[in-house]
Amino acid sequence: MNVPLWLWLVTIIGLTAVICFDFYLISRNPRDPSLKECTVWIGCYVGLAILFGLGILVFEGAQFGGEFFAGWITEYSLSVDNLFVFVIIMSSFAVPRQYRQKVLSIGIVLALLMRGLFIMVGYEAITRFDWLFYVFGAFLVYTAWKLMTHSDDEEEFKENAMLRVAKRFLPATDSYDGARVTTKVDGRRMVTPMLIVMVAIGTTDLLFALDSIPAIFGLTKEPYLVFTANAFALMGLRQLFFLIGGLLDKLVYLSYGLSVVLGFIGVKLVMEALHHDGVSWAPEIPIMVSLGVIVGTLAITTIASLLKVRHDRTREVAPTPEEHPAEVD
């Protein structure tokens, strides 16, 4: 793709305007959003992403349009998995419910900025060092195996290095002061736990990018598509947190579906790297095949999860023989 500078600027300004308007609404009325409000916002963000993808499809062709949709769906699915950790972070820091929207919004903005830098570094690296595709592919296969063998008992929040540094060098209070990130205690300026939890959300998402950025580079090598797919996936994450926060436990097979997707992309990266290095038996997998595998896997995972939850619920409410003993004539 030949993306002119003005299109980059228009895209960044447009995304910034949407995020700023979203943040303005939160600041004006901090609260837990309703189910209807979250549904409307997510519908708007998904609609914008689809319109953007259709624009790529019309002006750049099916190849790049397919790459955007494959990348966006993959990033969005990985973001849903990230919500598990976001829920744990919110609980660990005891964030007041009315301020959770603000924490998520600022944390997501930080994550988007850091991902932008990560994308630039990653693009420069893969254009200079072709062998990195083998590294990315092997890393994604390893990540897929870790997800497949992951235990629910291991699901807990662990502080990363950046968060430990922030807590060590930033004097912080033990309690919140409304939605403020700084406050004065005995004339001394200190940060509140609000800032610390924002750093936790932002930096934790950056760690997730170690999986998602190589995954999307396995679907497209276009930095414009990589950035916009990540941006659209993150923009609706706040509303998604409140919409499916209570439904996350129902997606019992999500990690298995994501492991299949990441494993497939990892193998795809290695196969295509071998193909470009002249290995005759290594195939070059078309983007439409990748899109079909991703969508199909996630659809099967979601349906299987909901069926299992429904089956387990039916077994729980079913009467036992002890509750209804057989009648004796």
C-alpha positions as CSV (number, residue, x, y, z in Angstrom):
1,M,0.0,0.0,0.0
2,N,1.1,3.5,-0.8
3,V,-0.3,5.5,2.1
4,P,0.3,9.3,1.7
5,L,1.2,11.3,4.8
6,W,-2.1,13.2,4.7
7,L,-4.0,10.0,5.0
8,W,-2.0,9.0,8.1
9,L,-2.7,12.5,9.6
10,V,-6.4,12.3,8.8
11,T,-6.6,8.8,10.3
12,I,-4.8,9.8,13.5
13,I,-6.8,13.0,13.9
14,G,-10.1,11.2,13.3
15,L,-9.2,8.4,15.8
16,T,-8.1,11.1,18.3
17,A,-11.3,13.0,17.9
18,V,-13.4,10.0,18.6
19,I,-11.4,9.1,21.7
20,C,-11.5,12.7,23.0
21,F,-15.3,12.8,22.5
22,D,-15.6,9.5,24.3
23,F,-13.5,10.7,27.2
24,Y,-15.5,14.0,27.4
25,L,-18.7,12.0,27.9
26,I,-17.0,10.0,30.7
27,S,-15.6,13.0,32.5
28,R,-19.0,14.8,32.4
29,N,-20.8,12.0,34.0
30,P,-18.6,9.3,35.8
31,R,-20.7,6.2,36.4
32,D,-21.3,2.6,35.5
33,P,-22.7,2.7,31.9
34,S,-25.9,0.9,31.2
35,L,-26.2,-2.3,29.1
36,K,-28.0,-0.3,26.4
37,E,-25.4,2.4,26.3
38,C,-22.5,-0.1,26.0
39,T,-24.3,-1.9,23.2
40,V,-24.9,1.3,21.2
41,W,-21.3,2.4,21.6
42,I,-19.9,-1.0,20.6
43,G,-22.2,-1.1,17.7
44,C,-20.9,2.3,16.6
45,Y,-17.2,1.2,16.9
46,V,-17.8,-2.1,15.1
47,G,-19.7,-0.2,12.4
48,L,-16.8,2.3,12.0
49,A,-14.3,-0.6,11.7
50,I,-16.5,-2.4,9.1
51,L,-16.9,0.9,7.1
52,F,-13.2,1.4,7.3
53,G,-12.5,-2.1,6.1
54,L,-15.0,-1.7,3.3
55,G,-13.2,1.5,2.3
56,I,-9.9,-0.4,2.1
57,L,-11.7,-3.1,0.1
58,V,-13.0,-0.7,-2.4
59,F,-9.9,1.5,-2.9
60,E,-7.1,-1.0,-2.3
61,G,-8.6,-4.3,-3.3
62,A,-9.7,-7.6,-1.8
63,Q,-6.1,-8.5,-0.6
64,F,-5.6,-5.5,1.7
65,G,-9.3,-5.5,2.7
66,G,-9.1,-9.1,3.8
67,E,-5.8,-8.4,5.6
68,F,-7.5,-5.6,7.6
69,F,-10.5,-7.6,8.6
70,A,-8.4,-10.6,9.5
71,G,-6.1,-8.4,11.6
72,W,-9.0,-6.5,13.3
73,I,-10.9,-9.7,14.2
74,T,-7.8,-11.3,15.6
75,E,-6.9,-8.2,17.7
76,Y,-10.5,-7.8,18.9
77,S,-10.6,-11.4,20.0
78,L,-7.3,-11.1,21.8
79,S,-8.6,-7.9,23.5
80,V,-11.6,-9.9,24.8
81,D,-9.2,-12.3,26.5
82,N,-7.3,-9.3,27.9
83,L,-10.5,-8.3,29.8
84,F,-10.0,-11.1,32.2
85,V,-6.8,-9.5,33.5
86,F,-8.4,-6.0,33.4
87,V,-11.2,-7.3,35.7
88,I,-8.6,-8.7,38.1
89,I,-6.6,-5.4,38.1
90,M,-9.7,-3.4,38.9
91,S,-10.5,-5.7,41.8
92,S,-6.9,-5.7,43.1
93,F,-6.8,-1.9,43.2
94,A,-10.4,-1.7,44.5
95,V,-11.2,1.0,41.9
96,P,-14.6,2.7,42.7
97,R,-17.2,1.6,40.2
98,Q,-18.0,5.1,39.1
99,Y,-14.4,5.8,38.1
100,R,-13.7,2.6,36.2
101,Q,-14.6,4.1,32.8
102,K,-12.0,6.8,33.3
103,V,-9.3,4.4,34.3
104,L,-10.0,2.2,31.3
105,S,-10.1,5.1,28.9
106,I,-6.8,6.6,29.9
107,G,-5.2,3.1,30.2
108,I,-6.3,2.3,26.7
109,V,-5.0,5.6,25.3
110,L,-1.6,4.8,26.9
111,A,-1.7,1.4,25.4
112,L,-2.5,2.7,22.0
113,L,0.4,5.2,22.1
114,M,2.8,2.4,23.2
115,R,1.5,0.0,20.6
116,G,2.1,2.7,17.9
117,L,5.7,2.8,19.0
118,F,5.9,-1.0,19.1
119,I,4.4,-1.2,15.6
120,M,7.0,1.2,14.2
121,V,9.9,-0.7,15.8
122,G,8.4,-4.0,14.6
123,Y,8.0,-2.8,11.1
124,E,11.5,-1.5,10.8
125,A,12.8,-4.8,12.3
126,I,11.1,-7.1,9.9
127,T,12.0,-5.0,6.8
128,R,15.6,-5.2,7.8
129,F,15.8,-8.7,9.2
130,D,13.8,-11.3,7.3
131,W,14.8,-14.1,9.8
132,L,12.6,-12.4,12.4
133,F,9.6,-14.0,10.7
134,Y,10.9,-17.4,12.0
135,V,11.3,-15.9,15.5
136,F,7.8,-14.4,15.4
137,G,6.3,-17.7,14.1
138,A,8.0,-19.8,16.8
139,F,7.0,-17.3,19.5
140,L,3.3,-17.5,18.4
141,V,3.4,-21.3,18.4
142,Y,4.9,-21.2,21.9
143,T,2.3,-18.7,23.0
144,A,-0.5,-20.9,21.6
145,W,0.9,-23.9,23.5
146,K,1.0,-21.8,26.7
147,L,-2.7,-20.7,26.2
148,M,-3.7,-24.3,25.5
149,T,-2.1,-25.6,28.7
150,H,-3.1,-22.6,30.8
151,S,-4.9,-23.3,34.1
152,D,-7.7,-21.1,35.5
153,D,-5.9,-21.4,38.9
154,E,-3.0,-19.4,37.4
155,E,-5.3,-16.4,36.6
156,E,-4.0,-13.6,38.8
157,F,-2.5,-10.2,38.3
158,K,1.3,-10.0,38.5
159,E,2.9,-6.6,38.6
160,N,5.2,-5.9,35.7
161,A,8.6,-4.1,35.9
162,M,7.2,-0.7,34.8
163,L,4.5,-0.8,37.4
164,R,7.0,-1.8,40.1
165,V,9.2,1.2,39.1
166,A,6.2,3.6,39.2
167,K,5.1,2.4,42.6
168,R,8.7,2.7,43.9
169,F,9.5,6.2,42.7
170,L,6.1,7.9,42.8
171,P,4.9,8.8,46.3
172,A,1.4,7.4,46.5
173,T,-1.5,7.7,48.9
174,D,-3.3,4.6,50.3
175,S,-6.8,5.9,49.4
176,Y,-8.5,7.4,46.4
177,D,-9.3,11.1,46.1
178,G,-12.3,11.0,43.8
179,A,-11.1,10.7,40.2
180,R,-7.9,12.7,40.8
181,V,-4.6,11.2,39.9
182,T,-2.7,13.5,42.3
183,T,-3.5,15.1,45.6
184,K,-1.9,17.0,48.4
185,V,-1.2,15.4,51.8
186,D,0.2,17.7,54.5
187,G,1.3,20.1,51.8
188,R,3.1,17.4,49.8
189,R,2.0,16.5,46.3
190,M,1.4,12.8,45.9
191,V,-0.2,10.5,43.3
192,T,-3.3,8.5,44.1
193,P,-3.9,4.8,43.4
194,M,-5.9,6.1,40.3
195,L,-2.6,6.9,38.5
196,I,-1.1,3.6,39.5
197,V,-4.0,1.5,38.2
198,M,-3.9,3.5,34.9
199,V,-0.2,2.6,34.6
200,A,-1.1,-1.0,35.4
201,I,-3.8,-1.2,32.6
202,G,-1.6,0.5,30.0
203,T,1.6,-1.4,30.7
204,T,-0.3,-4.7,31.0
205,D,-1.9,-4.2,27.6
206,L,1.6,-3.5,26.2
207,L,2.7,-7.0,27.4
208,F,-0.3,-8.4,25.6
209,A,1.0,-6.7,22.5
210,L,4.0,-9.0,22.6
211,D,1.5,-11.6,21.4
212,S,-0.9,-9.5,19.3
213,I,1.6,-7.5,17.3
214,P,3.5,-10.5,15.9
215,A,0.2,-12.1,15.2
216,I,-1.1,-9.3,13.1
217,F,2.3,-9.0,11.3
218,G,1.6,-12.6,10.3
219,L,-1.5,-11.4,8.5
220,T,-0.3,-8.2,7.0
221,K,3.0,-6.4,6.5
222,E,1.3,-3.0,6.0
223,P,2.0,-0.7,9.0
224,Y,-1.1,1.4,8.2
225,L,-3.4,-1.7,8.5
226,V,-1.5,-3.0,11.6
227,F,-2.0,0.4,13.4
228,T,-5.7,0.9,12.4
229,A,-6.6,-2.7,13.2
230,N,-5.1,-2.3,16.7
231,A,-6.8,1.1,17.1
232,F,-10.3,-0.1,16.2
233,A,-9.8,-3.2,18.5
234,L,-8.8,-1.0,21.5
235,M,-11.4,1.8,21.0
236,G,-14.4,-0.3,22.0
237,L,-12.6,-2.1,24.8
238,R,-14.0,0.2,27.6
239,Q,-17.6,-0.5,26.7
240,L,-16.8,-4.2,26.0
241,F,-15.5,-4.4,29.6
242,F,-18.9,-3.4,31.1
243,L,-21.0,-5.2,28.5
244,I,-19.4,-8.7,28.8
245,G,-17.8,-8.3,32.2
246,G,-20.4,-10.7,33.6
247,L,-20.3,-13.0,30.6
248,L,-16.5,-13.7,30.5
249,D,-17.0,-16.8,32.6
250,K,-19.3,-18.2,29.9
251,L,-16.5,-18.1,27.3
252,V,-14.9,-21.1,28.8
253,Y,-13.2,-22.2,25.6
254,L,-12.0,-18.8,24.5
255,S,-8.3,-19.5,25.4
256,Y,-8.4,-22.7,23.3
257,G,-9.8,-20.8,20.3
258,L,-7.2,-18.1,20.6
259,S,-4.5,-20.7,20.9
260,V,-5.6,-22.3,17.6
261,V,-5.7,-18.9,15.9
262,L,-2.2,-17.9,17.2
263,G,-0.8,-21.3,16.4
264,F,-2.2,-21.1,12.9
265,I,-0.7,-17.6,12.3
266,G,2.6,-18.8,13.7
267,V,2.7,-21.7,11.3
268,K,1.6,-19.4,8.5
269,L,4.5,-17.1,9.2
270,V,7.1,-19.9,9.2
271,M,5.6,-21.4,6.0
272,E,5.6,-18.1,4.1
273,A,9.1,-17.3,5.3
274,L,10.3,-20.7,4.0
275,H,8.4,-20.1,0.7
276,H,10.1,-16.7,0.2
277,D,13.5,-18.4,0.9
278,G,12.9,-20.7,-2.0
279,V,11.6,-23.9,-0.2
280,S,9.4,-25.5,-2.8
281,W,7.1,-27.5,-0.5
282,A,6.3,-24.6,1.8
283,P,2.9,-23.0,0.7
284,E,2.0,-19.3,0.8
285,I,-1.4,-19.2,2.5
286,P,-3.9,-16.8,1.0
287,I,-5.4,-14.1,3.3
288,M,-8.9,-15.3,2.6
289,V,-8.0,-18.7,3.9
290,S,-6.5,-17.1,7.0
291,L,-9.7,-15.0,7.5
292,G,-11.9,-18.1,7.1
293,V,-9.8,-20.1,9.7
294,I,-9.9,-17.2,12.2
295,V,-13.6,-16.5,11.9
296,G,-14.5,-20.2,11.8
297,T,-12.4,-21.0,14.9
298,L,-13.8,-18.1,17.0
299,A,-17.4,-18.9,16.0
300,I,-17.0,-22.6,16.9
301,T,-15.3,-21.6,20.2
302,T,-18.1,-19.2,21.1
303,I,-20.9,-21.6,20.3
304,A,-19.2,-24.5,22.1
305,S,-18.6,-22.3,25.2
306,L,-22.3,-21.2,25.3
307,L,-23.5,-24.8,24.8
308,K,-21.2,-26.1,27.6
309,V,-22.4,-23.4,30.0
310,R,-26.0,-24.2,29.2
311,H,-25.4,-27.9,29.7
312,D,-23.7,-27.4,33.0
313,R,-26.5,-25.1,34.2
314,T,-29.1,-27.7,33.2
315,R,-27.3,-30.4,35.2
316,E,-27.2,-28.1,38.2
317,V,-30.9,-27.5,38.3
318,A,-31.9,-31.0,37.3
319,P,-33.6,-32.8,40.3
320,T,-31.6,-35.7,41.8
321,P,-33.1,-39.1,42.6
322,E,-32.9,-38.2,46.3
323,E,-35.1,-35.1,45.8
324,H,-37.8,-37.1,44.0
325,P,-37.7,-40.7,45.4
326,A,-39.6,-43.3,43.5
327,E,-43.1,-43.9,44.7
328,V,-43.8,-47.4,46.3
329,D,-47.2,-49.0,45.6
